[in-house]
Amino acid sequence: MAERTARFSIEGESVNAVEAFRRLEREGLSLQRSFNSITAKNLGTDVATHAGRSGAAIGALQKQLFSLQRELSQPVEASRFKVITREIDAASNRLKFFRDQNVRVQSELASRGGAGAGRGGEFASGLGGGFGLPLGAGAVGAAVGIGAAAAFKASYDAGRELERSNRLIGASAKEAGIAYDVLTAKAAAFSRLTAVSRAEGTETFAQLTRLAQVAGKTDQLDKIAKGFADLGAARGIKGAELATLAQQILSGQDEGLNRLGLPDPSKLYAEYAKGIGRTAESLTQAEKATAALDAVMRKAAIFNGAAERQLQTGAGQIDAFTASIKNLAGEVGQAAIADLGGLLGALRNDGELKTYALAAASVAEYAGGIKGLSIVAKSYLGETNAEILKQEEYWRRVHAAALDVQRTFDGYKKASEENQAFLANDRKGVPVYRDPLGANVDLSKLSTEESAFRAKFLADREADLKAEEQKRKQQIEGFRTAGAAAKSFLSDISQRADRDNPFVALFQKSDTAVERARKSFGAFGDDFALQMARIEQESIKVELATARFQSLSSAMKLSQEARRLEASAGVG
């Protein structure tokens, strides 16, 4: 019959229906495991939310494929068979989409601290310790989960980078005769269009302004910026790289134009000079800049709207999210620079002490210990109450999702037990068994080949779970070590308060908050380790323990809200 002989194109290869289902099922399960792993290792972040949704969508797609497979195992009408074949093709395309999404997410995580790096990489530190907190409170969590030096240095450096980019755009505004506010607004719009941080976008826009000024085209600045954004998106060039390309174009280097898919500058200059009845050697810098810009804009017109379309993709959304985290770090870093300028000047010769000063300042600032906060810091602190309420609601949703995860693990366990019994009885006395997605399967409808494939899948899944268990056991020791480091870090602050330097006054204002934090972390470390020890049987404990950590981190910001959160999380 047609359904037995039909061919399907899977990854460019023609296969029959049985093989098509087998390949789609295998890839779907593999992608689902990958997304679930990303979710578990990056809880509390938008990346985890994105991965969790993708994993759930793949799960729904798998159920649909199982249903189609069962239907196709029986004779079907020709009209229905055509519908099934279209659905198989659609499922194949859908899985390709998820495969691309998975590669992009893994790439982003790898570039920020290692794929699946959990809370230990730079990406996690940018998220406030990997828990989606505002960075001020998350910085204290980072001291436990990541390491104080890296977390606070990242925030401080981001602030300095943002200040540097603001100085660049200020200089560009003066040179181009454009109001500073107008140019910074244009730079912000460019940053959003290219999905880069405000610091990166502002620096790039300053370079584009310089190029437009030399070419005498500052009146076309918006068009030029959009052209670079569209052409960069079409050529796969990150928004932050466009600043370098603009510099290379202005200085006449080949690489800048070549990366945008344009000829070498010498050829462009020669063509431009011929058009105005001159030689390339006689062109001024302004004319050369004009020749290059005209070529860029002609090329960009072919890809009009490419930057906007890129923003709508999954990759673009991740870029935009990452940029927002960098912006947050920059704003908090600016606040730290404003409030600690005098202190850091006095500590210039003591790099280690400077790191501790930044750390303690973060604890004190968000616990209300420092007077005279900068405008940015005051605004940030004023949003804390609303943010905590949002976090509580978020963790309620995480808890609900955790219950779903628990049920999924229970389903795998039950499927494994029932299939082991089925294999042991050699298909005798076991008329049906449950597949990994919880659907009953009539064994009489399965070929020996299909039964063997399902049994192998379960064996592979069990091996994966055992590997995950081993990793989690290692994580237990990591959290214990991190907890000890946190207590040592806070004890160090106490000891340094006795020294005769400006840090003493800072510490005196934050002494109560730091002591309270030290006690909370001390109790928290042992409790979390005990919960982690049971992860093999009760995976939901990870989410609950993370929620408890979330509450403790929030406690570092406002004591009144902290007491309520501690009570709701069961923290004494």
N, C-alpha and C positions, 0 to 999 in steps of 0.2 A: 504494500500500500504506500501511498505518497508519504505518509508520516514516517515510514521506515527507510525510504530512499532519499528523502529530502536532504539537501546540503545547506549548511549555514557557514557564513564567513565569520570566523573568530580569529582576531588578530591577523587578518589577511590570509588565513588558511581555511580551506574548505573542509568541513567535517560533517558527520551525520548528527542526527538529533541527540543520540545518547552521549556522544563525545562532546557536543555543544553544551549540554546541561552539565556534564562532568567538569568541563573547563570553567564555565561560568560559576558553578558552585564552589570550585576550589579557589578561584580568584576572589570571589566574594567573601569567603570565610577568611582568607589571608588578609584582605584589606580590613575586614571588620576587626580582626585581632590587632592589626597595626593601629587603627584608630582608637581602639579601647586602651591599648598600651599608652598612647599619647595622652589620652584623657586622664588615665590613672596617675601618670607621672607629672602632669602639669595642672593639677586640680586648682580651681580658683581663678583660672585665667580665661580670657576669651578664646585662646587657642584650644583649651580643653573643651569649652562649650562647642566650638566649631567642630572639633574632632568627634565629640559625643553625638552631635546631630548627624554627622556623616555616618558614624557607626550604626546609629539607629535606622537611618535611611537604607543602608545596605542590608540590615536585618530584615526590614520590610520587603526589600527586593528579593532576598533569599526565599522568604516565605512564598512570594509570588512565583518564583522559579520552581519551587517544590510542587506547588499546586499545578503549574503547567506540565511538569514532568509526569505527575500522576495522571493528568488528563490525557497526555499524549501516549501513555502506555496502553490506552484503549483505542479502538477504532473511533475516529471522529469524522464528522462531515467535512467535505472539502472547503466549504465557506469558513467553518470554524478553524480548520487547519491553517488557512491563510492568516487569520487573526493571530493564531498562536505563533506562527513564524515571524510576524511583525513584532510581536511582543518580545520574542527572543532577541531579535535584532536590536530593539530598543533597550533591552536589558544589557546587551553587550556594550552599546554606546554609553549607557549610564555608568556601567562599571569602569569604562575608560575614563569618564569624567572624574569618578572618585579616585582612580589610580593617579591621574594628574594632580588632583587635590592633595593626595597623600604625599606624593613626591615633593610638592611645593612646601607643605607643612614640615616635612622632614628636613628639607633644605634650609628653611628658615631657622628651625631649631638647631641644626648643625652649625649654622653660621653664628649662632649666639650661645654657644657653650656645649654643643654636642647633641645629636638627635636623641630625644628621649632623655635628656640630661636631668630631667626632673627639676629639683629646686637648686641644683648646684651650679648652673651655668649663668653666663652673663644675661641671657634672656630672662631667666628666673629673677635675677637681681633687679632687672629693669621693671619687673612687675611687683616690686615691693616684697621680695622674698618669695615670689611664686604664688601668692595668695590673693592677688587682685586688690590689695589694700592701697589706699593713698600712700605715697612713698614715705611720708614722715613716720607713720606708724609702722609701715612695712619694714622700714630700716631697722627697727629693733628686732623684728622677726628675722631679718636677714642676718643679724648678728648670730642667731642660733642656726639657721638653715644654710647660710652661705659663707659667712665670714665678714666681720665688721669692716675690715680694711677695704675689701673690694666694693662692698655696697655703698659706703659713704664716699669713697673716692669717686665712684661712678657718678653720684649725684653732684658732687662738687665740680668734677670735670665738665659735666653737662652744663652746669650753670656758667662756667667760664667760657665754654664754646658758644653758648647763646649770647653772652655779652660781647664776645669777639665779633660774631656775625652782625650784631646790632651796630657796632662801631663801623664795620665795613659798609653797611647799607647807609649809614649816616654820611660817610665820606662820599659815597656814590651820589647821594641826594644833592650834596653841595656842588659836586662837579657837574652834575647834569642839570642843575637849576630846578630841581623838583622838590616839592615840600616833603619833609621827612615822613610825616604821617601818611601822605599819599603813596610814597614809595614802599613803606613798610606794609601797607594794606595790600598793595599789588604783590609784594613778596609772599605774604601770607596766603593769598589766593593761589599763587604758583606752587607753594608748598603743598597745599591740599590737592591740587591737580596732579602733581607728580608723586603724591603719597610719601613725602619725606618729612623729616622733622623741621620745625621752624628754623632751627639753626642752620641745617643743611640747605633748606630752600632759600633762606635769606642770603646765605653766602653765594649760592648759584645765581640768584637774581641780581646780586650786586655785580657779578661778573658779566651777566647779560646786559645790564645797564651800561657798564663801561664799554662793551662792544658796540652797543647801539649809539652811545655818545660819540665814539670815535667815527662811526659811520654817518653821524648826523641824522640818526633816525630815532631819537628819543620819543618823538611823537607817535611812533609805531611800536612802542615798547610792549604793550599788551599782545599785539599780534606776533611779535618776535618771540616772546616768552611762550605763547601757546604753540608756535611752530616748533620750537625746540622740544617742548613737552611731547607733542604728537610724534615727531620724528624719533625722539628717544624711545618712546613706548613701542613704536613700530619696529625699531632696531633692537629692542630688548636691553636698552641702556638704562640703568638705574638713575633716578632723578638726581641723586647726590653726585653722580659722575659728570653731569652736564657742566658743572662749574669748571672742571679741568678742561673739558672740550672747548668751552668758550675762551679760556685762556690760551689754549693751543691755536685756535683759529685767529685770535688777535695777534699772536706772535708769529703767525705764518707757518706753524708746524704741520707736517703732513697728517699726523695721527688724528687730530681733531676732526678734520673733514672726512678722512677715510672711514672713521668709525660711524659716521653719519651716512655712509654710502655715497660720498661725493668724491670727485677727482682731487688730485693733489693741488695745493694752492697755486703752484706755478702755472698749471694749465688753466685754472679759473682766471688768474690774473691776465694771462695772455688773451683769453677770449673776451674778457671785459675791456681790455685796452684796445683790442681790434675794433670793438663796437663803437668806441669813442674816438677812433682815429689816432691812437697813441701806442706807445710801446709799453710792455709790462714793466721795464726798468724805470720808466718815468712816472709810474703811479705813486701817489702819496699813500701814507698809511691809512688815511680816511677812505681813499678810493679802493684800497685793497680790502679793507673791512667791509665796504659796501658790496664789492664783488662776492665776497664770501657769504655775507648775509643774504644777498639776493638768491644765491644758489641754494642756501639752506631753506629759504622760504618757498622756493619753487618745489623743492623736494618734499617739504612738509605738507604742501597743499594736496599731494597725492594721498597722504594719510590723515587727512583732516578728521578730528574727533577720536584719534587712536588713544590718546591719554584718558579721555573720559570713559571709553570702552574698557580700557585696562582696569580702571577703578572699580568697575562693576563685576570683575571676575573674582574668584576666590582668592587668587594670588594678590590681586589689588587690594582686597579687603584686609588681608593679613598685613600688607605693607602699610596701609593706613592705620591699622591698629598699632603696629610697631612704632610708627611715627608719633602717635598720640602718647605712647609711653615715654618716648624720648623727650617730647615736649614737657611732660609732667616732671621728669627728672630735671630738665633744664630750669623750670620755674622754681622748684624746691632748691636747686643748687644756687640760683641767684639769691634766694632768701638767705641761705646759709652764708654766702659771700658778704651780703650786706650787713648781717648781724655779727659776723665773726671777723670782719676785716682787721680791726685793731688787734684782736687776740692772735690771729694767725700771723700777723706781722711780728709780734713778740716771740712767736714760736717758730720762726722761719728756720732756725738752725736745728730744730728737733723734729725730724720727719715723723717719727713714731708717735711722739706726743701730739703732733698736729692731727694725726688720724684719730687718736682718742678724743681730742677736743671736738672734732666734728661729730663723732659718735655721741658723746655726752650732750652736745648741743642739740642734736636731733631728739634725744630723750627728753631733755628739758623743754625744748621749744613746744613740742606737741603735748606735753603734760602741763603746759601753762607756766613754766618756770622762768622764762626769759622775758624781761620787760622790753618795750620799745621794738616790737617786731617790725620787719619791713612790710610795705603795703602788700606785696605778694603773699608773705607768710600770714598776715592777718586775714586776708581774704580766704586763704587756704584753710586756716584754722576755723573760720566762721562756717565753713561747709561741713565740718566734721560730724555734727549731730545727724544731719540728713544722710551723710554717707554711711554712718553706722547702721541706721535703719535699713538702708539699701542692702548692706552686707548681711544683716539678719535675714531679710527676705531671700537674698541669694542663697544663703546656706540652708534655708528651709527647702528650696528647690533642689539643692545638692543632695539633701537627705532623701528626698523623694526619688531622685535619680539613683542614689545609692541602693535603695530598696530594690529598684529594678535590676541593678547590677547583681545584687545578691540572688534574686530569683533566677537570673541568667546562669550564675554559677551553680545554683542548685539544679537547674535543668541539665547542665553538662554532667554533673555528678550522677544524677539519676539515669541519664542516657547511657553513661559509661557503665554503671552497675548492671543495667538491664541488658546491654549489649554483651557484656562479659558473660552473663548468664546464658544469653542466646548462643554465643559461640561455644561455651562449655557444653551445652546440650545438643550441639550439632543440629540446630534448627528444630529440635524435637520439643514439643510441649510449649513453645513460645510462639504463638501465632502472629503477634505484632511486637514491635519495639518502638521506642521514642527516638526520633532523630534529634540532633543538637538544638534545633529550634523549637522543640516541644510538640511536633506533629506526629501523630500515630501513623506508622507505615505498615501496610499489609505485606508480609514477607512473600506471599505467593505472587505478588506483582513485581518482585525484584529479581533481576538476573543474578547469577552467582558473581559476575563481574562487579555489578553495582553494590552487592552486599559486601564484597571484599573492599571496595573503595570506601564505603561508609565506615567499616571497621577500622581501616587504616587511618581515616581521618580522626576518629576518636582516640586512637592510640597516639597520633601526632599531637592532638590537643592536650592529652594527659601529660605528654612529655613537655609541652610548652608550659603547662601549669606548674609542673615540678621545677622547671627552670626559673619561672617567675617567683616561686616560693623561695628558691635559693637566693635570688636577688634581694627579696624582701628581708630575708634573714640578715643579709649583709647591711641592708639599710638600717636595721635595728641598731647595729653597732655604730653606724654613722650618726644616727640621731643621739645616741648616748654620748659619743665623742663631742658632737656639736653642743649638747646640753652642758657638758663639763666646760667647754670653751666659753660658753655664754657666762657661766658663773665666774670663771676666771677673769673674763673681760670686765665684768661689773665690779669684781673685787679689785681689779687693777685701777679702775676709776677711783675707788675709795682711797687706795694707797696714794695715788698721784695727787689727791686733794690736799695732802699735807705739804706739798712742795711750795716753795715761794715763787709763784708765777701767776699770771692773770687767770689761769685755769681754776684757781681756788675759788674766786668769786663766782665763776660760772657754776662750779660744782655745788656751792652752798645753796644756790637757788634751786638746783635740781636734786638735792640730796634725798628728799623724801620719795620722789618718783623713782629714782634709781634703786633705792633700798627695796621699795615695794616690788619693783621689777625683778630684782635678784631673788627675792623670796618666791615670787610666782614662778619664775623659771625653774627654781630648784625643785618645787613640787611637781611641776609640769614634766620635767625630764623623765623621772621615774615612771610616772603614770603613762606617758606616751610610749615608753619602751615596753611596758607590760602589754599595752594594747597591740602594739606592732607584733609582738611575739605570737599573737593568735591570728595573724592575718591569713594563714593557710586555710583555716576553717571558717573564719568570719571576715570576709573582705570588707564588709560595711564598716568595720572598726576604723579603717583608714580614713574614711570620710568623716566619721564622728570625731576622731582625734584631730583631724585637720580643722574641723569646725571649732573645736575647743581652742586650738592654737590661734584661730582667727579671733576669737573672743579675747584671748589674752593679749594679742597684739593691739587690738582696739583699746584695751584697758590702759595702754601707755599714753593715750591721747587725752581723754577726759575721764577723770576719776568717777564722776557721777554715773556716766553711761557705762563705765567699766564695771561698776558693782552690779548693775542690772544684767549686763552680759555674762559676767562670771556666774551669777545665780542661775541664769537660763542654761548655761553650758555645764553646770554642775561643778564649777571650779571653786574650791574652798579658799 
